[in-house]
Amino acid sequence: MAHVITQPCCNDAGCVDVCPVDCIRPRPGEPGYGRAELLHIDPVTCIDCGACIDECPVDAIVPEGDLTPENEPYREVNAAYFAGEREPAPPAPEGLRLEVTDRGPLRVAIVGTGPSACYAAEELVSRRDVEVEVTMFERLPTPLGLVRYGVAPDHQHTKQIATAFGRTLSRKQVRLELNVEVGAHISPAELLDHHHAVIFATGASHGRTLAIPGEHLAGVHTATDFVGWYNGHPDHAHRVFDLSGERAVVIGNGNVALDVARILVTDLSALTRTDIADHALEALAASRIREVVVAARRGPEHAAFTTPELLGLGQVDGVDICSGESGAPVETDSGDPVIRLKTAVARQLAERAAGASNRRITFRYFLSPSAFHGDTAVESVEFARTEPTGDASRETAGREVIRCGAVFESVGYRGIAVPGLPFQDSAGIIPNRDGRVIGLDGADPIPGAYVAGWIKRGPSGVIGTNRYCSQETVRALLEDFAAGRLRAPRGSREDLADVLDQRRPERLGSRGWKIIDAAERRAGRESGRPRVKFVDIGEMLSAAGVPAGGSAAGRG
């Protein structure tokens, strides 16, 4: 009996490493890995050994005979991947063998504590051929980045990967410096004074905007702001969203767009069992939104959302899924079976009979936003109708106006510049070659400076995609260390601690985070939830026992 990979799949490919018959695809290094919706198990080759099930950090792998009605569609999703003829997979890359005279300790600073940072740290400290010490810096008092503040609260299975990351953060070779902002409290150059190398894994935290007329109106938001708000990110917790209108428009067709649409219309009873921020629960309880229109420039075959996310949307209780009068999904002649399946799922959802619910998500395709209208607050969105032209689309003379009370732009993320490092503004990334930071002119790498994750390659892939990305960066770093290209640090770990004591006495370490984590989980148990998050930095520090202007209690 074969196994099937389902929606929570994180794509970190740990299952690939343990499979004795090499039946899981795509594998890191293959062309389609970075764009994969989820991984797939070849039903012909699988020998039902269960190794992948034991390895999966998010419980996404299920024996075929144990599929629930909700997970049954993934049998077809899995089979569709292997339906077409594919080139033989390239051989798995061999691990890096170091030949070094200096056995360490190799001291590495990692800026960020999200998935790419954790994968990089684990790759470093798990080596047996060199001693490694890692110091991880995070500007917030809480680690885990995207896992804590980006994954939708109703995707608790996906958040289970935090357990694996927690083990990395707790390793004896890893030191946490939380509530410390690189560029404000300490410069990248100073980090290099105390480490052989610095890996910048700062992500892509800013939402892109459309830059069209009316974007200044109240009620026009980025999806980034809304996601941060309902997940309790301190930078976004204070925001106010007017949900008094009956219709909202989400512009974009990626997984984040589906997250926003789903959260806006999901029954409150389902959200009260999650770690959604309390202020978001209160606002959504008073929301009058009954319809969310998800608008896209092209058809579903070109949509950035994944088939698993689309299938999950169709399983939300009490919500109808439909398409507008024009631009409904049609069959595609794509040679890619995964695209054909995605389009078929979109069509099936659109053709479902409406239920008794008064809440719905309406997909509109072939619409390009041209302006937001309203006096002081948004009242409608004007779209130009588009038509497909091969792999692109072009606007036509047709126009359409959709009335609404709120708009969420979900058109991508971009990174922000790090002081002292080159930055490619158009792409929102730090220019690099295989993770080594280079100048904008493509010059030789900057010694000791590396990048991983979205700040390296842009906002692509899912959580687990960062594992392979970080491994590539660490490989480059270790090669440079073995070749003697990294300058030995001038200051010690203790010297660095002295500097931070003076500049950031409110900083926390692993002990402080564990105190905050325990307090949130305790509050969650009292209300039947995974956790109740602190959303204010002052409250976090207070919970960790750090008085204003001082520290010590949260160190360690």
Kinemage of the C-alpha trace (Angstrom):
@kinemage 1
@onewidth
@group {chain A} dominant
@subgroup {mainchain}
@vectorlist {calphas} color= white
{ca met a 1} P 0.000 0.000 0.000
{ca ala a 2} L 1.458 3.370 -1.040
{ca his a 3} L 1.543 6.515 1.057
{ca val a 4} L 0.053 9.875 0.103
{ca ile a 5} L 1.314 13.372 0.976
{ca thr a 6} L -1.432 15.808 1.994
{ca gln a 7} L -1.952 19.550 2.454
{ca pro a 8} L 0.247 20.301 5.505
{ca cys a 9} L 3.372 19.286 3.522
{ca cys a 10} L 6.203 21.684 4.368
{ca asn a 11} L 8.491 20.601 1.473
{ca asp a 12} L 11.597 20.446 3.648
{ca ala a 13} L 12.438 17.111 1.964
{ca gly a 14} L 13.561 15.329 5.108
{ca cys a 15} L 11.365 12.475 3.889
{ca val a 16} L 13.409 12.325 0.674
{ca asp a 17} L 16.569 11.696 2.670
{ca val a 18} L 15.141 8.696 4.555
{ca cys a 19} L 13.258 6.977 1.708
{ca pro a 20} L 15.105 3.698 0.968
{ca val a 21} L 13.720 3.388 -2.579
{ca asp a 22} L 14.025 7.054 -3.592
{ca cys a 23} L 10.341 7.363 -4.527
{ca ile a 24} L 9.590 10.924 -3.323
{ca arg a 25} L 9.681 13.789 -5.797
{ca pro a 26} L 10.629 16.456 -6.600
{ca arg a 27} L 13.971 16.159 -4.861
{ca pro a 28} L 16.072 19.181 -3.834
{ca gly a 29} L 18.214 20.147 -6.796
{ca glu a 30} L 15.655 19.089 -9.395
{ca pro a 31} L 14.295 21.905 -11.590
{ca gly a 32} L 10.763 21.789 -10.198
{ca tyr a 33} L 11.622 21.602 -6.505
{ca gly a 34} L 11.529 25.346 -5.794
{ca arg a 35} L 8.084 25.679 -7.434
{ca ala a 36} L 6.568 22.478 -6.067
{ca glu a 37} L 3.139 22.727 -4.450
{ca leu a 38} L 4.008 19.799 -2.217
{ca leu a 39} L 6.084 16.645 -2.490
{ca his a 40} L 4.715 13.436 -4.024
{ca ile a 41} L 5.189 9.705 -3.483
{ca asp a 42} L 5.372 7.430 -6.514
{ca pro a 43} L 2.552 4.901 -5.913
{ca val a 44} L 4.326 2.297 -8.057
{ca thr a 45} L 7.690 2.459 -6.281
{ca cys a 46} L 6.597 3.023 -2.656
{ca ile a 47} L 7.222 -0.064 -0.477
{ca asp a 48} L 5.134 1.060 2.519
{ca cys a 49} L 8.111 1.109 4.906
{ca gly a 50} L 6.830 4.094 6.877
{ca ala a 51} L 10.211 5.845 7.145
{ca cys a 52} L 8.793 9.019 5.602
{ca ile a 53} L 5.869 9.059 8.054
{ca asp a 54} L 8.259 8.949 11.011
{ca glu a 55} L 10.379 11.738 9.527
{ca cys a 56} L 7.578 14.166 8.566
{ca pro a 57} L 7.498 17.096 11.049
{ca val a 58} L 3.924 18.142 10.179
{ca asp a 59} L 2.102 14.780 9.943
{ca ala a 60} L 1.363 15.272 6.240
{ca ile a 61} L 2.040 11.688 5.075
{ca val a 62} L -0.816 9.202 5.306
{ca pro a 63} L -1.066 5.517 4.283
{ca glu a 64} L -3.345 5.283 1.267
{ca gly a 65} L -5.832 3.119 3.149
{ca asp a 66} L -6.154 5.673 5.965
{ca leu a 67} L -7.165 8.650 3.828
{ca thr a 68} L -10.167 10.528 5.232
{ca pro a 69} L -12.866 11.927 2.915
{ca glu a 70} L -11.213 15.345 3.292
{ca asn a 71} L -7.826 13.949 2.251
{ca glu a 72} L -9.069 11.614 -0.482
{ca pro a 73} L -8.457 14.212 -3.268
{ca tyr a 74} L -4.742 14.049 -2.515
{ca arg a 75} L -4.635 10.537 -3.950
{ca glu a 76} L -5.362 12.168 -7.322
{ca val a 77} L -3.019 15.083 -6.637
{ca asn a 78} L -0.234 12.609 -5.894
{ca ala a 79} L -0.948 10.429 -8.923
{ca ala a 80} L -1.198 13.442 -11.250
{ca tyr a 81} L 2.411 14.356 -10.595
{ca phe a 82} L 3.597 11.007 -11.962
{ca ala a 83} L 1.076 10.891 -14.812
{ca gly a 84} L 3.313 12.416 -17.470
{ca glu a 85} L 6.645 11.206 -18.711
{ca arg a 86} L 9.470 12.761 -16.740
{ca glu a 87} L 13.184 12.813 -17.240
{ca pro a 88} L 15.152 10.505 -14.924
{ca ala a 89} L 16.006 12.257 -11.678
{ca pro a 90} L 19.594 13.450 -11.369
{ca pro a 91} L 21.735 11.703 -8.756
{ca ala a 92} L 21.421 13.096 -5.237
{ca pro a 93} L 24.165 15.612 -4.414
{ca glu a 94} L 26.939 14.261 -2.242
{ca gly a 95} L 27.481 15.837 1.139
{ca leu a 96} L 30.330 18.330 1.462
{ca arg a 97} L 33.528 16.756 2.753
{ca leu a 98} L 35.727 19.310 4.456
{ca glu a 99} L 39.482 19.101 4.457
{ca val a 100} L 40.468 21.683 7.031
{ca thr a 101} L 43.433 22.201 9.310
{ca asp a 102} L 41.423 24.581 11.515
{ca arg a 103} L 38.822 22.482 13.348
{ca gly a 104} L 37.196 25.519 14.868
{ca pro a 105} L 35.344 26.688 16.575
{ca leu a 106} L 33.866 28.231 13.448
{ca arg a 107} L 31.748 31.119 14.745
{ca val a 108} L 28.762 32.131 12.630
{ca ala a 109} L 26.158 34.822 13.242
{ca ile a 110} L 22.714 34.323 11.711
{ca val a 111} L 20.462 37.360 11.397
{ca gly a 112} L 16.891 36.107 11.691
{ca thr a 113} L 15.259 33.144 13.422
{ca gly a 114} L 12.694 32.053 10.824
{ca pro a 115} L 12.727 28.847 8.748
{ca ser a 116} L 15.759 29.651 6.580
{ca ala a 117} L 17.720 30.775 9.638
{ca cys a 118} L 16.814 27.619 11.586
{ca tyr a 119} L 17.659 25.345 8.670
{ca ala a 120} L 21.026 27.084 8.282
{ca ala a 121} L 21.757 26.770 12.007
{ca glu a 122} L 20.854 23.070 12.026
{ca glu a 123} L 23.013 22.414 8.981
{ca leu a 124} L 25.961 24.078 10.710
{ca val a 125} L 25.759 22.606 14.203
{ca ser a 126} L 25.011 19.070 13.013
{ca arg a 127} L 28.422 18.785 11.290
{ca arg a 128} L 30.898 16.351 12.787
{ca asp a 129} L 34.021 17.468 10.953
{ca val a 130} L 34.280 20.943 12.485
{ca glu a 131} L 33.193 22.548 15.739
{ca val a 132} L 30.653 25.314 15.144
{ca glu a 133} L 29.212 28.025 17.391
{ca val a 134} L 26.137 29.885 16.155
{ca thr a 135} L 24.641 33.115 17.466
{ca met a 136} L 21.184 33.954 16.120
{ca phe a 137} L 19.860 37.523 16.178
{ca glu a 138} L 16.180 38.500 16.128
{ca arg a 139} L 14.781 42.011 16.465
{ca leu a 140} L 11.635 40.737 18.209
{ca pro a 141} L 11.574 39.033 21.637
{ca thr a 142} L 10.107 35.924 19.976
{ca pro a 143} L 11.773 33.675 17.366
{ca leu a 144} L 10.447 31.572 14.441
{ca gly a 145} L 9.494 34.365 12.026
{ca leu a 146} L 7.167 33.100 9.305
{ca val a 147} L 6.033 30.080 11.321
{ca arg a 148} L 4.732 32.294 14.138
{ca tyr a 149} L 3.613 35.329 12.164
{ca gly a 150} L 2.955 34.135 8.597
{ca val a 151} L 1.229 30.743 8.685
{ca ala a 152} L -2.556 31.129 8.935
{ca pro a 153} L -3.935 30.274 12.395
{ca asp a 154} L -6.280 27.609 11.002
{ca his a 155} L -3.248 25.731 9.608
{ca gln a 156} L -2.075 24.328 12.927
{ca his a 157} L -0.642 21.197 11.285
{ca thr a 158} L 1.761 23.361 9.303
{ca lys a 159} L 2.840 25.104 12.502
{ca gln a 160} L 3.960 21.777 13.955
{ca ile a 161} L 7.289 22.313 12.224
{ca ala a 162} L 8.011 24.773 15.043
{ca thr a 163} L 8.811 21.734 17.195
{ca ala a 164} L 11.745 20.793 14.947
{ca phe a 165} L 12.948 24.388 14.841
{ca gly a 166} L 12.654 24.578 18.620
{ca arg a 167} L 15.100 21.688 18.928
{ca thr a 168} L 17.581 23.611 16.797
{ca leu a 169} L 17.197 26.786 18.848
{ca ser a 170} L 17.795 24.756 22.033
{ca arg a 171} L 21.056 23.147 20.906
{ca lys a 172} L 24.007 23.889 23.162
{ca gln a 173} L 26.034 25.307 20.244
{ca val a 174} L 23.314 27.910 19.520
{ca arg a 175} L 22.980 31.194 21.395
{ca leu a 176} L 19.888 33.358 20.946
{ca glu a 177} L 20.031 37.150 21.010
{ca leu a 178} L 16.376 38.217 20.898
{ca asn a 179} L 15.082 41.796 20.927
{ca val a 180} L 18.308 42.860 19.196
{ca glu a 181} L 18.100 44.591 15.819
{ca val a 182} L 21.087 44.284 13.535
{ca gly a 183} L 21.627 47.660 11.922
{ca ala a 184} L 20.285 49.523 14.950
{ca his a 185} L 21.897 47.979 18.034
{ca ile a 186} L 24.871 46.428 16.280
{ca ser a 187} L 26.154 46.778 12.716
{ca pro a 188} L 26.877 43.986 10.224
{ca ala a 189} L 30.539 45.023 10.289
{ca glu a 190} L 30.646 44.607 14.068
{ca leu a 191} L 29.117 41.152 13.746
{ca leu a 192} L 31.949 40.203 11.403
{ca asp a 193} L 34.409 41.456 14.001
{ca his a 194} L 33.110 38.754 16.355
{ca his a 195} L 32.404 35.941 13.862
{ca his a 196} L 34.025 34.256 10.894
{ca ala a 197} L 30.843 34.778 8.869
{ca val a 198} L 27.345 36.263 8.999
{ca ile a 199} L 24.300 34.721 7.302
{ca phe a 200} L 21.495 37.210 6.687
{ca ala a 201} L 18.177 35.358 6.741
{ca thr a 202} L 15.908 38.374 7.167
{ca gly a 203} L 13.100 37.268 4.857
{ca ala a 204} L 10.778 39.474 2.824
{ca ser a 205} L 8.598 41.291 5.309
{ca his a 206} L 7.142 44.134 3.228
{ca gly a 207} L 4.094 43.718 1.032
{ca arg a 208} L 4.229 44.962 -2.537
{ca thr a 209} L 1.573 47.384 -3.704
{ca leu a 210} L -0.115 48.027 -7.046
{ca ala a 211} L 0.739 51.743 -7.226
{ca ile a 212} L -2.565 52.682 -8.884
{ca pro a 213} L -4.829 55.710 -8.277
{ca gly a 214} L -6.769 55.678 -5.010
{ca glu a 215} L -4.312 53.478 -3.136
{ca his a 216} L -4.205 56.102 -0.356
{ca leu a 217} L -7.872 55.618 0.524
{ca ala a 218} L -8.835 54.211 3.897
{ca gly a 219} L -9.756 50.557 3.590
{ca val a 220} L -7.019 49.733 1.057
{ca his a 221} L -4.522 47.430 2.754
{ca thr a 222} L -1.745 45.032 1.894
{ca ala a 223} L -2.348 41.384 2.691
{ca thr a 224} L 0.951 41.534 4.602
{ca asp a 225} L -0.558 43.976 7.103
{ca phe a 226} L -3.682 41.854 7.541
{ca val a 227} L -1.741 38.602 7.993
{ca gly a 228} L 0.533 40.227 10.556
{ca trp a 229} L -2.512 41.668 12.336
{ca tyr a 230} L -4.457 38.434 12.733
{ca asn a 231} L -1.271 36.563 13.674
{ca gly a 232} L -0.408 39.059 16.410
{ca his a 233} L 2.809 40.521 14.970
{ca pro a 234} L 3.829 43.489 17.175
{ca asp a 235} L 4.394 45.671 14.090
{ca his a 236} L 0.800 45.140 12.951
{ca ala a 237} L -1.222 44.453 16.090
{ca his a 238} L -2.257 48.115 16.443
{ca arg a 239} L -3.781 48.327 12.966
{ca val a 240} L -7.509 48.812 12.482
{ca phe a 241} L -9.478 47.131 9.701
{ca asp a 242} L -12.979 48.324 8.896
{ca leu a 243} L -14.965 45.133 8.305
{ca ser a 244} L -18.379 46.783 8.374
{ca gly a 245} L -19.059 46.389 4.655
{ca glu a 246} L -20.625 43.257 3.232
{ca arg a 247} L -18.025 42.711 0.499
{ca ala a 248} L -14.226 42.707 0.475
{ca val a 249} L -11.946 42.359 -2.545
{ca val a 250} L -8.656 40.475 -2.461
{ca ile a 251} L -6.394 41.263 -5.407
{ca gly a 252} L -4.027 38.402 -6.161
{ca asn a 253} L -4.175 34.657 -6.613
{ca gly a 254} L -1.507 33.173 -4.361
{ca asn a 255} L -1.812 31.161 -1.174
{ca val a 256} L -1.737 34.319 0.936
{ca ala a 257} L -4.720 35.668 -1.001
{ca leu a 258} L -6.594 32.463 -0.183
{ca asp a 259} L -5.567 32.765 3.476
{ca val a 260} L -6.969 36.286 3.685
{ca ala a 261} L -10.214 35.332 1.953
{ca arg a 262} L -10.664 32.261 4.132
{ca ile a 263} L -10.034 34.079 7.424
{ca leu a 264} L -12.517 36.812 6.476
{ca val a 265} L -15.421 34.369 6.085
{ca thr a 266} L -14.515 31.401 8.301
{ca asp a 267} L -16.996 30.727 11.074
{ca leu a 268} L -15.726 32.233 14.299
{ca ser a 269} L -16.152 28.985 16.228
{ca ala a 270} L -13.402 27.419 14.099
{ca leu a 271} L -10.997 30.301 14.730
{ca thr a 272} L -11.504 30.284 18.499
{ca arg a 273} L -9.671 26.945 18.587
{ca thr a 274} L -6.527 28.442 17.019
{ca asp a 275} L -3.751 30.810 18.071
{ca ile a 276} L -5.241 33.769 16.193
{ca ala a 277} L -4.684 37.073 18.011
{ca asp a 278} L -7.424 38.051 20.478
{ca his a 279} L -7.918 41.470 18.888
{ca ala a 280} L -8.526 39.781 15.520
{ca leu a 281} L -11.078 37.409 17.049
{ca glu a 282} L -12.942 40.381 18.489
{ca ala a 283} L -12.935 42.300 15.208
{ca leu a 284} L -13.962 39.271 13.124
{ca ala a 285} L -16.825 38.566 15.539
{ca ala a 286} L -18.238 41.985 14.673
{ca ser a 287} L -17.474 41.697 10.942
{ca arg a 288} L -20.340 42.124 8.471
{ca ile a 289} L -18.390 40.757 5.502
{ca arg a 290} L -20.381 38.075 3.721
{ca glu a 291} L -18.589 37.903 0.375
{ca val a 292} L -14.934 38.022 -0.583
{ca val a 293} L -14.075 38.496 -4.246
{ca val a 294} L -10.658 37.101 -5.204
{ca ala a 295} L -9.599 38.832 -8.427
{ca ala a 296} L -6.803 37.686 -10.740
{ca arg a 297} L -5.362 38.977 -14.004
{ca arg a 298} L -5.274 35.535 -15.624
{ca gly a 299} L -7.037 32.175 -15.409
{ca pro a 300} L -6.682 29.476 -12.744
{ca glu a 301} L -4.141 27.536 -14.803
{ca his a 302} L -1.716 30.438 -14.171
{ca ala a 303} L -2.727 31.014 -10.552
{ca ala a 304} L 0.017 31.076 -7.927
{ca phe a 305} L -2.151 29.338 -5.345
{ca thr a 306} L -1.520 25.626 -4.919
{ca thr a 307} L -3.978 22.799 -5.482
{ca pro a 308} L -3.788 21.744 -1.798
{ca glu a 309} L -4.745 25.256 -0.657
{ca leu a 310} L -7.604 25.341 -3.147
{ca leu a 311} L -8.838 21.956 -1.967
{ca gly a 312} L -8.641 23.173 1.622
{ca leu a 313} L -10.709 26.211 0.764
{ca gly a 314} L -13.463 23.981 -0.549
{ca gln a 315} L -13.619 22.200 2.805
{ca val a 316} L -14.327 25.281 4.922
{ca asp a 317} L -17.694 24.733 6.589
{ca gly a 318} L -20.486 27.152 5.805
{ca val a 319} L -18.773 28.917 2.896
{ca asp a 320} L -19.849 28.681 -0.749
{ca ile a 321} L -17.214 28.868 -3.504
{ca cys a 322} L -18.240 30.273 -6.870
{ca ser a 323} L -17.008 32.129 -9.941
{ca gly a 324} L -18.333 35.296 -11.474
{ca glu a 325} L -20.479 35.482 -14.590
{ca ser a 326} L -17.448 35.881 -16.832
{ca gly a 327} L -14.053 34.273 -16.696
{ca ala a 328} L -15.136 31.008 -15.079
{ca pro a 329} L -12.541 28.207 -15.109
{ca val a 330} L -12.458 26.153 -18.288
{ca glu a 331} L -10.521 23.037 -19.199
{ca thr a 332} L -6.897 23.626 -20.096
{ca asp a 333} L -4.812 21.785 -22.666
{ca ser a 334} L -1.675 22.223 -20.589
{ca gly a 335} L 0.767 19.354 -20.871
{ca asp a 336} L 1.450 19.605 -17.145
{ca pro a 337} L -0.866 17.219 -15.239
{ca val a 338} L -0.519 19.311 -12.062
{ca ile a 339} L -1.833 22.419 -13.861
{ca arg a 340} L -4.647 20.402 -15.408
{ca leu a 341} L -5.616 19.137 -11.968
{ca lys a 342} L -5.515 22.607 -10.422
{ca thr a 343} L -7.804 23.947 -13.142
{ca ala a 344} L -10.152 20.983 -12.757
{ca val a 345} L -10.408 21.558 -8.988
{ca ala a 346} L -11.146 25.260 -9.555
{ca arg a 347} L -13.855 24.320 -12.057
{ca gln a 348} L -15.399 21.731 -9.722
{ca leu a 349} L -15.551 24.236 -6.877
{ca ala a 350} L -17.174 26.829 -9.139
{ca glu a 351} L -19.784 24.332 -10.331
{ca arg a 352} L -20.803 23.166 -6.882
{ca ala a 353} L -24.397 23.875 -5.950
{ca ala a 354} L -24.734 26.779 -3.530
{ca gly a 355} L -25.509 25.763 0.027
{ca ala a 356} L -27.593 27.464 2.664
{ca ser a 357} L -24.689 29.628 3.807
{ca asn a 358} L -24.802 33.400 3.595
{ca arg a 359} L -21.020 33.583 3.233
{ca arg a 360} L -19.107 32.970 0.047
{ca ile a 361} L -15.832 33.393 -1.797
{ca thr a 362} L -16.154 34.415 -5.432
{ca phe a 363} L -13.256 33.869 -7.829
{ca arg a 364} L -12.992 36.341 -10.681
{ca tyr a 365} L -10.463 35.771 -13.426
{ca phe a 366} L -9.122 37.988 -16.237
{ca leu a 367} L -9.477 41.234 -14.261
{ca ser a 368} L -6.647 43.762 -13.906
{ca pro a 369} L -7.108 46.499 -11.225
{ca ser a 370} L -6.763 50.017 -12.570
{ca ala a 371} L -8.052 52.293 -9.762
{ca phe a 372} L -9.663 52.458 -6.329
{ca his a 373} L -12.605 54.813 -5.957
{ca gly a 374} L -14.144 56.602 -2.986
{ca asp a 375} L -14.140 59.973 -1.222
{ca thr a 376} L -12.083 59.238 1.879
{ca ala a 377} L -12.528 55.466 2.087
{ca val a 378} L -12.587 52.872 -0.665
{ca glu a 379} L -16.036 52.198 -2.105
{ca ser a 380} L -15.173 50.257 -5.256
{ca val a 381} L -12.402 48.847 -7.428
{ca glu a 382} L -12.245 49.510 -11.156
{ca phe a 383} L -10.866 46.678 -13.275
{ca ala a 384} L -9.867 46.348 -16.894
{ca arg a 385} L -10.896 43.047 -18.406
{ca thr a 386} L -8.018 41.023 -19.791
{ca glu a 387} L -7.636 38.204 -22.257
{ca pro a 388} L -4.993 35.469 -22.376
{ca thr a 389} L -2.063 35.768 -24.762
{ca gly a 390} L -0.063 32.585 -24.378
{ca asp a 391} L 1.627 32.670 -20.998
{ca ala a 392} L 0.641 36.303 -20.370
{ca ser a 393} L -2.456 38.490 -20.632
{ca arg a 394} L -3.404 41.849 -22.113
{ca glu a 395} L -6.006 44.400 -21.194
{ca thr a 396} L -9.052 44.882 -23.383
{ca ala a 397} L -11.393 47.836 -23.730
{ca gly a 398} L -13.831 46.260 -21.289
{ca arg a 399} L -14.194 47.743 -17.817
{ca glu a 400} L -15.856 46.503 -14.645
{ca val a 401} L -16.445 48.105 -11.251
{ca ile a 402} L -16.865 45.988 -8.103
{ca arg a 403} L -18.267 47.736 -5.054
{ca cys a 404} L -16.685 46.883 -1.708
{ca gly a 405} L -15.837 48.189 1.736
{ca ala a 406} L -12.301 46.821 2.018
{ca val a 407} L -9.479 45.831 -0.328
{ca phe a 408} L -6.473 43.625 0.351
{ca glu a 409} L -3.571 43.759 -2.110
{ca ser a 410} L -1.920 40.342 -2.193
{ca val a 411} L 0.597 40.866 -4.964
{ca gly a 412} L 3.784 39.635 -3.366
{ca tyr a 413} L 6.448 40.361 -0.786
{ca arg a 414} L 9.807 42.083 -0.924
{ca gly a 415} L 12.811 42.199 1.360
{ca ile a 416} L 14.271 45.345 2.887
{ca ala a 417} L 17.836 46.566 2.708
{ca val a 418} L 20.365 45.699 5.411
{ca pro a 419} L 22.591 48.662 6.381
{ca gly a 420} L 26.051 48.276 4.934
{ca leu a 421} L 25.136 45.635 2.343
{ca pro a 422} L 24.253 46.014 -1.358
{ca phe a 423} L 20.560 45.718 -2.183
{ca gln a 424} L 18.818 44.965 -5.470
{ca asp a 425} L 15.779 47.192 -5.110
{ca ser a 426} L 13.868 45.942 -8.151
{ca ala a 427} L 13.833 42.366 -6.871
{ca gly a 428} L 13.879 43.189 -3.172
{ca ile a 429} L 16.853 40.906 -2.482
{ca ile a 430} L 20.505 41.109 -1.475
{ca pro a 431} L 22.528 40.228 -4.592
{ca asn a 432} L 24.342 36.939 -4.189
{ca arg a 433} L 25.949 34.001 -5.930
{ca asp a 434} L 25.048 30.641 -4.355
{ca gly a 435} L 24.413 32.480 -1.098
{ca arg a 436} L 27.622 34.542 -1.122
{ca val a 437} L 26.811 38.276 -1.034
{ca ile a 438} L 28.187 40.111 -4.059
{ca gly a 439} L 28.186 43.724 -5.209
{ca leu a 440} L 25.532 45.145 -7.508
{ca asp a 441} L 28.067 45.064 -10.313
{ca gly a 442} L 28.487 41.306 -9.895
{ca ala a 443} L 31.932 41.741 -8.404
{ca asp a 444} L 33.726 39.230 -6.210
{ca pro a 445} L 31.890 38.058 -3.076
{ca ile a 446} L 32.093 40.146 0.082
{ca pro a 447} L 34.200 38.030 2.470
{ca gly a 448} L 32.172 36.554 5.326
{ca ala a 449} L 28.738 37.796 4.174
{ca tyr a 450} L 26.043 35.299 3.136
{ca val a 451} L 22.270 35.184 2.618
{ca ala a 452} L 19.596 32.510 2.868
{ca gly a 453} L 15.836 32.348 2.322
{ca trp a 454} L 13.628 34.982 0.738
{ca ile a 455} L 16.188 37.784 1.080
{ca lys a 456} L 18.427 35.559 -1.065
{ca arg a 457} L 16.069 34.297 -3.779
{ca gly a 458} L 12.853 36.324 -3.412
{ca pro a 459} L 9.494 35.189 -1.973
{ca ser a 460} L 9.137 31.770 -3.552
{ca gly a 461} L 8.361 28.284 -2.328
{ca val a 462} L 6.998 27.182 1.028
{ca ile a 463} L 8.573 26.712 4.444
{ca gly a 464} L 10.545 23.594 3.587
{ca thr a 465} L 11.936 25.064 0.372
{ca asn a 466} L 14.217 27.092 2.627
{ca arg a 467} L 15.989 23.947 3.781
{ca tyr a 468} L 17.688 23.314 0.447
{ca cys a 469} L 18.295 27.048 0.008
{ca ser a 470} L 20.021 27.259 3.408
{ca gln a 471} L 22.026 24.096 2.760
{ca glu a 472} L 23.408 25.667 -0.425
{ca thr a 473} L 24.450 28.772 1.516
{ca val a 474} L 26.056 26.786 4.328
{ca arg a 475} L 27.903 24.700 1.752
{ca ala a 476} L 29.399 27.895 0.269
{ca leu a 477} L 30.333 29.167 3.740
{ca leu a 478} L 32.036 25.907 4.699
{ca glu a 479} L 33.934 25.784 1.420
{ca asp a 480} L 35.228 29.305 2.111
{ca phe a 481} L 36.191 28.342 5.658
{ca ala a 482} L 38.041 25.239 4.463
{ca ala a 483} L 39.878 27.293 1.844
{ca gly a 484} L 40.983 29.878 4.410
{ca arg a 485} L 38.951 32.687 2.838
{ca leu a 486} L 37.266 33.739 6.104
{ca arg a 487} L 38.943 36.191 8.460
{ca ala a 488} L 39.265 35.009 12.051
{ca pro a 489} L 37.103 37.042 14.460
{ca arg a 490} L 38.902 39.742 16.403
{ca gly a 491} L 36.510 39.634 19.356
{ca ser a 492} L 35.188 36.762 21.451
{ca arg a 493} L 31.616 35.771 22.291
{ca glu a 494} L 32.144 37.372 25.694
{ca asp a 495} L 33.307 40.627 24.077
{ca leu a 496} L 30.129 40.637 21.991
{ca ala a 497} L 28.010 40.060 25.098
{ca asp a 498} L 29.656 43.071 26.748
{ca val a 499} L 28.808 45.254 23.737
{ca leu a 500} L 25.167 44.125 23.758
{ca asp a 501} L 24.892 44.572 27.528
{ca gln a 502} L 25.728 48.231 27.042
{ca arg a 503} L 23.607 48.886 23.970
{ca arg a 504} L 20.624 46.565 24.472
{ca pro a 505} L 20.198 45.596 28.136
{ca glu a 506} L 16.594 44.507 27.365
{ca arg a 507} L 17.718 41.660 25.168
{ca leu a 508} L 16.510 38.107 25.765
{ca gly a 509} L 18.069 34.702 25.355
{ca ser a 510} L 16.620 31.224 25.076
{ca arg a 511} L 15.493 31.245 28.696
{ca gly a 512} L 13.464 34.418 28.144
{ca trp a 513} L 11.781 32.923 25.082
{ca lys a 514} L 10.951 29.727 26.970
{ca ile a 515} L 9.289 31.796 29.710
{ca ile a 516} L 7.182 33.665 27.118
{ca asp a 517} L 6.348 30.434 25.290
{ca ala a 518} L 5.263 28.719 28.512
{ca ala a 519} L 3.079 31.672 29.510
{ca glu a 520} L 1.348 31.710 26.110
{ca arg a 521} L 0.748 27.961 26.191
{ca arg a 522} L -0.583 28.150 29.740
{ca ala a 523} L -3.065 30.867 28.727
{ca gly a 524} L -4.015 28.722 25.732
{ca arg a 525} L -4.768 25.664 27.845
{ca glu a 526} L -7.101 27.734 29.992
{ca ser a 527} L -9.168 28.638 26.911
{ca gly a 528} L -8.823 25.448 24.865
{ca arg a 529} L -6.359 26.913 22.350
{ca pro a 530} L -2.763 26.090 21.322
{ca arg a 531} L -1.589 29.377 22.811
{ca val a 532} L -2.721 32.943 23.465
{ca lys a 533} L -0.061 35.219 22.009
{ca phe a 534} L 1.437 38.315 23.509
{ca val a 535} L 1.189 40.968 20.813
{ca asp a 536} L 2.987 43.826 22.579
{ca ile a 537} L 6.760 43.864 23.029
{ca gly a 538} L 6.477 45.430 26.479
{ca glu a 539} L 4.169 42.623 27.603
{ca met a 540} L 6.584 40.027 26.225
{ca leu a 541} L 9.517 41.521 28.110
{ca ser a 542} L 7.473 41.836 31.287
{ca ala a 543} L 6.429 38.177 31.048
{ca ala a 544} L 10.106 37.230 30.692
{ca gly a 545} L 10.960 39.213 33.811
{ca val a 546} L 12.795 42.027 32.061
{ca pro a 547} L 12.056 45.442 33.625
{ca ala a 548} L 12.072 48.538 31.434
{ca gly a 549} L 15.675 49.514 30.753
{ca gly a 550} L 17.179 46.342 32.219
{ca ser a 551} L 17.704 42.644 31.607
{ca ala a 552} L 19.385 39.540 33.013
{ca ala a 553} L 16.290 37.526 33.913
{ca gly a 554} L 15.646 36.485 30.323
{ca arg a 555} L 19.251 35.614 29.436
{ca gly a 556} L 20.651 32.130 29.166
